[in-house]
Amino acid sequence: MNVNLEKIQGYSVLFIQEERIDAHNSGELKDAILHLIEQGEASIIIQLELVRFIDSSGLGALLSGHKNTAVRSGKFALANVQPQVLSMFELTRLNRVFEIYADVNEAIESQI
């Protein structure tokens, strides 16, 4: 999976550089998130601006990251979620689980 990591104001921001998060690459995303958590990163923002499709395995990878940061009293948020992807979160009611922001700056300003 093509991802870029940036540290912005103390937050680890993972920029997903893929149009799809599905069974073919969700394992790599899950591993990348878990690697950050294992390195002690407590505040993670997943930037999904380029993602146009997500399936259940992609949702599961994000849910795993959310769960693992919560266990360590960390913070986990999503930013720049496109409408077609947001509809999957709404359909599965995961929009009630995740902190979802319009962009990375909004997530940082809210002090997720």
ABEGO torsion letter per residue (X at the ends): XBBBBBBBGGBBBBBBABABBBAAAAAAAAAAAAAAAAAGBABBBBBAAABABBBAAAAAAAAAAAAAAAAAGBBBBBBGBBAAAAAAAAAAGAAAABBBBABAAAAAAAGX
